[in-house]
């Protein structure tokens, strides 16, 4: 005789199944949903069309009323038959009833978006602030080059000949693919970018505009002033990049280091660590350590990362601010290379995807002739100077100029021209990326109506925005309104050589966390296996906690263990490699969830199927989650996908294995009745 069937769909299973299915469906949508891009060309649109809707724009001072929309422009204005492309455009509305000239903001980079400007609120009281998307980054055509990211990710030495060749080959492959996809790459240089700004000015109906540019964006502002001087009221350039400035000069880098050395000698904390900062760095650089404990350090990574780390002098740039970077060099000179290990790791993680590489190449083509002359002369040695190292990295030792096709107008504006536009140049005395002396010597003499302010103690443009912001805003707004230069609100800016957090402390903490979590994952899995063997399994509540809350910890620890293995034994494997992510996350998650699910009472066949199902589900979920998003978020979605996948397969297995039970089977699992006492 049969007893009533066991319940196949228990409330717990239904809830778990729903949650897991929802997570898997969300990841699948993110992975496979079509990406139409931020903007597209409206049907029937013509060149110059501007389509706007009301919107809100988030700033550091809250939300501001704005208009967001699309500007339609030709892809290549030199080709009458060129197709149209769309660019995003935002106008943050001035709060004044009678605003002054609008400010067109130009971000640096190149290879970065022009649509993010939280500081717009500093100027929106009296000015419309207009953001025009950069073609090739923000528009309907994006010049992504995964080939370049892959070449850099697989590089064992960013400054090695093999890496330079792979870099050039990747750029050629990317250019060929984009061309085959219909992109006219001749239309993606800075000249066409300037024409986009002019098209936006006309579409809005502005007579004259102000320009507010920084870093690489100042080159766009220069070309605008040379090309359309009658359209500009006044121009403010932060961290000025004159022609040739996409290559860093070793001599200027040494001059900036000498400035830091002078400040160091006047600072008690820094001078206690070294009698001569430059000499200490040269001594360390001559024999850069290749390991810290068992963790590898890549020489090229440290030199390139150090250059970028020295760009900003303010604490907001942490963990790659100049004081923190200099602290790592002094610590290495004293035998502690933990900061160098951190720089090396961060370089491998960040550099391969730091730019939209195709747009970066198209913009840099304006300095192609300068690059050809520099690299052909043989005077630039990749590792001899931090500036030389960074230049060789970005240009692939000249491979970029040889591999990316020419763009319109690159020969027309590769030299400084004279401009009568009223222009204010603002530079940080300690700026490594755009040393102010370059603007003083190369650009200012060609600006009859130009003025320059050099801010002592300041680095690149990021330092300008973060340090003494009221003084900087007053300097800019006063100049735009009156043409007068008023830097009187600035106070002496000191460099903090003793930041609260150092790269050496971060290096020790991160490495300790990596090793600790990796070891915890291994010990946890071992303990779970022993626990199952000794006691036969876990209770329902404990199993649920392990399968839902502890499994993500196993995934993170597994990935960190994978990173440690790869960095120490396989330096050519990218840290964002899909196989690394799937295996290092999926295996510990699958094994941990299986151990939390299994029990002694389950038949051997069921346990074998469950083991295979948990691992397969975890691996498939990790792969799906890793490809659903990008960057650090991809790790989190890979862990989430792995947990969901393993649990889904085991829940389905439990459902499929639920069967009616016979009375005989029920009796076999009941305890024998106690003997009755006899009279």
N, C-alpha and C positions, 0 to 999 in steps of 0.2 A: 504494500500500500504506500502511495506517495504523500508526503506532507506538502503544504503550500510552497510554491516556488520562492526562492530568495529574491529580494528586491534588486532588480538590475539598475534602476535609476534612483539611487538614494538622493536625498536633498543635498548632501555634501558633494556628491558626484555631479549633480546638475549644476550647482553653483560653480564648482571648479571648472567643469567643462565649458560653461558659458564664458567665464573670465579668460580662460586660456584661449578659447576660440576667438574671442574679441581681440586679444593681444596679437595672435597670429594674423588675423585679418588686417589689423592696423599696420603691422610690419609689411605684409604683402602689398597693401595699398601704397605705402611709401616707396616700396621697391619697384613696383611695376606700373604705377600710375604714370601717365604721360606728363612730361614737364614742358609746358608750353612757354616757359620763360616769363620774365616779369612783364613784358609788353609785347605787343604784336601790331602789325600794320593793319589799321581798320580797312574794311572793304571800301573801295572807291576813293581812298585817300590820295592826296596829291602832295608833292614835296612842299614843305613849309606849313602844312596843316598843324594846328595846335588844338588838342582836345583836352579839356580840363573839367574836373569835378571838385566840389568842395570836400575837404578832408581835414584831419588834424595831424600836426607834426609834433613828435615828442622831442623836447629839448631838455637841457639841464635845469631849466626853470619851469618845467611843466609843459602842458600841451598848448600849442599855438594854432590858431585858425590858419588854414592853408588851402591851396589848390593843387591837386595832383592830377597828372595826366600823361599825355603822349605827344611827342614832337616827331613828325614824319620828315625824313631827310633822305637824299640819295645816298646810296652806299659809296659810290665813286663819282664825285662831281665832275671829274675830268672825262667821264664817259657819258655821252648824252643818252645812251640806252641803258644806263645803270638801273638796277632794281632799287626799290625803296626799302629802308629799314626804319625801325621805330626806336626812339629813345625815351626813357622815363624823364619826367620833368616835374619839379615841385616848386611852388612859390609860397614861401612863408610870408603872410601878409603883415605889413607894417601896422602898428597899433596907432600911429599918428594919423590924423585926418589930412594932413598935408605932408606926406613923406618926402624925404630927399631922394636923390638918385638911388635906384635899386643896386644891391650888391650881388654880383655873380661870384659865387664861391668856387674855387678850383683846388681840389684835393691833390695831394702828392701821390707818390707811388714810384714809378708807374705800375699799372697792373692792379690798381685798387679802385673801388667804387667811389663815385663822386656824390652819392645820395645820402651819406651819413654826416650830419653836421649838428651835433647837439648844442654847440656854442652859438647857434643862430640866434638864440634869445638875447645875446649880448648886443645885437645890432638891430633887432626887429622892432624896437620902439619907434625908430625914425626911418627905417629902410625896409622895403621888400627885400627878402633874401631868396635868391633864385639858385636852384640846383639843377643843372642839366647833366643827365647821365652821360658817362663816357662811352663812346662807341667801342665795341669789342669787350666791354665789361658789363655794362648795365643794360644794354639794349636787346633788341630781338635777335641779334647775332652776337654770340659770346665766343671769344677766341680762346677757349680752353684747350690746353695741350697736355692731356694725360701722358703723352709720350715723354714729355720733358720731366714731369713729376716722377714717372717710372724710372727714367734714366738716373735721376738724382737719388731716388730711393734705393736703387741697386748699387750705387757707387760705394766703393770701399775707401775712396780718397777723392774728395771734391776737387782737389788741386792736382790730381794725377792725370797723365796723358790719356789713359783709358777713359777716364771720366769726361775729359774735354771732347774726345771723339764721340762718345755716346751722346753727349749734350748736343753737339752739332747735328748728328744723325737724327736725334729726336726732333729737333726743330725742323729739319727738312721733311721728316715724315709727317709732322703736324701740319706744316704749310701745305703739303701735297693733299692731305686728307681734307683740310678745310676748303681748299680750292675745288676738289672733287665734289664737295658738298654744296658748292655754289657760291662761296665767299670770294669776293674780289679784294684780296689782301692789300692791293695798292691804295685802297681807300681808308686805311685804318691808322694813319699817322697823326701827328699832332696838328698838322695844317688842316686836315679835314675836321679834327676836333674843334679847332678854332672856328671854322665855318659853321659848325653846329651851334656854337654860342652866339654867333652873329645872326643865325637864322632864328634863334630863340628871342633875341633882342627885338628883331623886326616883328615877330609874331605877337609879342606882348605889346608892341607899340611904344617901346621906350625910345626916347631920343638919344640919351646918353646913359651909360651905366658905370658903376664903380666895379673894380676887380679886387677880390681878396683871395690871394693865392698863397700856397705854401709848398716848399720843397720842389718836387718835379712839376707841380702845378704852376710854379713861377715861369717855367719855360713856355707853357701854354700862354700865360699872360704876356710874356715878351712877344711872342709871335702875333698875338692879337693886337698889341700896340703897334707892331711893325706893319701889320696887314690892314687894320681898320682903326687908325688913330682917331678919326673923327667920331667914332662911336664911344670913346672912353672919356669919362669925366676925370677920375683919378684912379690910380692903381697902387695897392699896397701889396708888397711881396715879403713873405716870411721865409727865412732860410733859402736864400736865393741860389738858383742853379743856372748859371750862365752856360752858353754853348760849350760843349766838352765836359760838362759837369756830371754826366752819367758815367764818367771814369774818375776814380778818386786818385788824387795826386799824392804820391808817397812823401814828397817834400812837405806838403800841407799837413799830412798826418803827423809827421815828426814835429812840426811846429805846434800842433794842438797838444801833443803829448808833453812838449816842453812847457806849455802853459799849465797843464795839470801838475807837472813836476814842481813848478814855482809855487803853486797853491799848496801842494803837499808839504813843501819845505817850511811854509808858514803856519801849518796846522800841527798842533802838538801830537794828536793821535796818529797822524800819517807819518810825520817825521820820526816818530819813535820806531816805526817799522822799517824805515829805509833812509839812508843818507842821500840817495839819489834815485828817484823813481824811475827815470829813463834807464839808468844803468842796471837797476834791478830787473826791469822788464827785458832788457837785451840779454842779460845773463840767463834768465829763465828761458827766453825764446830760443837761445842758441842750443839748448838741450832740453826741449819740451818733454816732460814725462809721458810715456806711452801707456801707463797704467796707474790706477790708484787702487791699492790692494789687488784684488783679482779682476777689477772692472777696467775695461779698456778705455783709452783716451785717444781720439783721432786728432792728430796734429792740425790738419786743415780745418776741421770743425772748430777747434779752439781759436785759431787765428781769425777766421771769418766771423764767428759769433762774437769775439772780443771787439772787432771793429764795430759791429752793429750795437754792441753793448755800450760802447763809448760815445754813441751818438747823442744820447739824452743825459743831461746832468741832474735832472730832478728825480725825487724819490718815487713819483708816480709811474716811472718807467720800470720799476722793479718787476721781475727779478733780473732785468738786464740793463740796469742803470749804470752809468759810468763809475760811481763810487763802488758799487758792488763788483763790477768787472775788474777794476783796479785792485780791489781787495783780494780777488782770486789770484791775480798775478803775484801779489806780495806774499800771499799764503803759500803759493807754489814755490816761490823763491826760498821760503822757510821750511819746505819739505811737505806741505799739505796740498795735495793736488785734487782734493774733493771738489773744489769749484770748477776746475777744468773738466772733470768727469761730467758734472752737471751741464756745462756748456756743450760738451760733445754730444750728450744724449739729446738735449733740446734741439741742437742743430739737425740731427737725424730726424727728429720728429716734425720740426717746423719748416725747414728750408724747402723740402720738395713741393710743398703746397702753399708757399708763401705769397705767390702772385697768380694772377691770370696771365700765364706765361706768354700767350700769343699777343695780347695787348701790350705787355711789357716790352716784347721784342719790337713791335710796330712803333711804339713811342721812342724806344732807344735808337731806332734807325736814324734819328736826327743827328746822332753822334757817330754814325757808322764810319765816316771818313777819319774822324779823330781816333776811333778805335783801331782802324786799319793801320794808321801811322804809328800808333803807340805799340801795338803788338808786333808789327813787322820790324820795328827798330831793335827789338831784343833787349831793350833797357828795362822792361818791366818783368821782374822775377816774382812768380806767384807767392813765394813764402818769405821774401826778404823784408816785407813791411806789411803791417795790418791792412793799410789801404790798398796795397798791391794785391794782397790775398783776396780781399772782397771784390776788387775789380776783375781779377782773373776768374773768380767764381761766377759773377753775373754774366760776364761776356764769354765764358767758356774758353778763356785765353784767346779770344778773337773769333771763336767758332760761330757765335751768334750773328755777327755781321756778315759772315760768309754763307750762313744757312737760311736766313729769313729774307724773303724777297723785298726789293726796294719799295718805298711808299712815296706817294705824291708829295713833292715839295721838300723832300729831305735835303736836297742840295741847295735849295733857295734860302734856307734859314739856319744853316749850320755855322754861321759866323755872326758876331754881334753887329747889329745895325744901330744907327742913331735914332732916338725917339724923343719927340718933344712932349710926350704925355707926362703930366705931373705924376711922379712915382716916388714912393717911399720904400726904401729897402731896410728890412729889419733882420738882424742876424744875432745869433748867440756867439759870444766870444769863444766858447768851448765846443762849438758844433763841429763834429768830425765829418758829417755827411756833406754839408755845404758850408765850408769855412768862410767866414765873412770877408776875409782878405781877398778871396777870389772875386766877390762882388765889387769890392773896393777898387781892385786893380783892373778888372776886365769889363765890368758893366757900367759902373758909375760914370766914368769919363764919357760915355756915349749918351748920357741923360742930362741934357742942359737944364731940365727942370726936375732933376732928381735929388733926393736927400737920402742919407743913410744914418741909421741908429744901430750901434753895436752894444749889446747888453752884456755887461760883465757877469760872469758866473752862470750864464745861460747856455744850454746846449741847443739842440735842434728845435723844430717847431712844436713838438710835444711839450717841451719845457716851457715854451712861450705861453701855451694855453693853460698849463697847470700852475705855474708859479706867478704870483702877483697879478691875478687876472684883471683886477680893477684898473691897475696901471696900464696894462696892455690894451684893454678895451678903450680907455680914455685916449691913449696914443693913437689908435686907429680911427676912432670916431671923430676926434678933433681934426685929424689930418683930412679925412674925407669931407668934412664940413667946411673947413677953412683953408686947407693947404698948409697950415702951420704944424710944426713938429713940437709936441709937448710931451717929453718923457720925464717931467718933473716929479711924477708920482712914484717913480721907481725908487726903491731903497736898495742898498748894497745887497747882492744876492750871494750868500755863502754856499760853498759846496760842502755837503755833509759826508766826511770821509769815514764816519762810523754809523752806517745805517743800522736800524734795529734788526733787520734780517740780512744775512750775508749769503752769498752763493755757496760758501763752504758749509754753512749750517744747513742750507737747503739740500746740498748734495749728500750730507751725512743722513739727514732725516729721510729723504726720498729713497736713498739706497737701503737704509735700514728698514723702511716700510716695505720696499719691494722684497727684500730677502725674508723679512718677517712674515708677510702675507703668503709668500710662496711656500715657506716652511709650514705655516699654519694650515695651508690647504693640504699639503702632503700628510701632515700628522692627523688632520681631521679625517681624511679618507681612510687612513690606517686605523684610527680609533673606531670609526664607524664599522669597518669590516670586522674588527675584533669583537665589537659589541654585538653585531648580528650573529657571529659565530658562537659567542658565549651564551647569549640570551635568546637567540632565535628571531630577533626583530625588535621593532619599536611599536609603542602604542600609537593609537590613532592620532592623538593630539601632537605628540612629539614628531611623528612622521610628517604631519601637515606643516609644522614649523620648519623642519629641515628641508622639505621640498619647496617651500615658498620663500622663507626668509634667509635661511643659511645657504641655499644653493647659489644665490648671486655672489656671496662672499667667496665661494669656491671658484666661481667664474672669474672674478677679479684676480684672485690669487693665482689661478692657473695662467691667466694672461701675463701677469708680472713674471711668473716663472719662465714663460716662453720668451719674454723680452730678455731676461737675464741670459738664457741659453743662446739666443740669437746674437746678442751684442758681444758675448764673450767668445763664441765659436764660429759664427757665420755673419761677418760684418757686411756682406753684400746683400743680405735679406732685408727688405724694407720693414720698418716697424709697423706699418699699416698693411702688411701682406695679408691677403684674405685666407690663405692656408694657415698662417700663423694664428690668426684670430680664431678661425673655426676649430682648429685642433686644441689650442691652449685653453680656450674657453669651453668648448663642447665636451672634451673628454672628462675633466673633473666634475663638471655639472652633471653630465649623464651618469657617471659612476656614483656620485653622491646621491642623486635622486633615486637611482636603482637601489642603493643600500638602505635608503630611508623607506623604500616601498616593499622590499622583499621580506620574507619571513620563513621560518623553518617549516611552517605548515603548508606552504605552497608547493605543488608538485614540481619535480625537477624540470619537467618540460616547460612549465609556465615560467619558472625562474630563468631558464635559458632564453626563452623568447623575450621576457621582460628585459633582460640584460642587453640583448641586441637592440630591442626597440628603444630603450632609454638612450643608448649611445647614438643610434641613428637619428632619433628625434632631436637630441641635443646638438649634434653636429649640423643637421639641416637647419635648425632654428638659429644657431649661431651664424651660419652663412647668410641666411635671409636677413637677420637683424643687422649684420655688419654692412650689407649693401643697401639697407633702407635709408641710412643717413650718412653723414660725413664727419671727418675729424674725430674729436673726442667723443662726440655723441654716438658715433658708430660703435665704439666699444660698449657703451651702455646698452644700446639696442641689441648688440650681439649677445650680451649677457642675458637680457630680457628674453630675446628670441630663443636662446638655448634652454632657459628654464621652462619657458612655455612649451617648446617642442618636446622635451623629455617628459614633462607631465602629461601632455596631450596623448602621447603614444601609450603611456601606462594606464591612463584613465580608459582609453578605448580598449586596451587589452583586458582590463578588469571587467568592463561591460560585456565584452565578447565571451569571457570565460564564466560569467554568472550562469548557473544551471539549476533546474529543480533538484531538490535533494530527496532521497528516499528515506523511509522510516528507518530502514536498516542502517543507512549512512548516519542518520541522526543519532541512533542508539550507540553507534561506534565511537562517537565523540563525547557522549555523556559519561560522567563518572558512575562507577558501579554503585548500586544502592548499599547503604550500610546494613550489616547483618542485624536481624532482629534478636533481641535478648530472649533466651529460653526460660521457661518457667522452672 
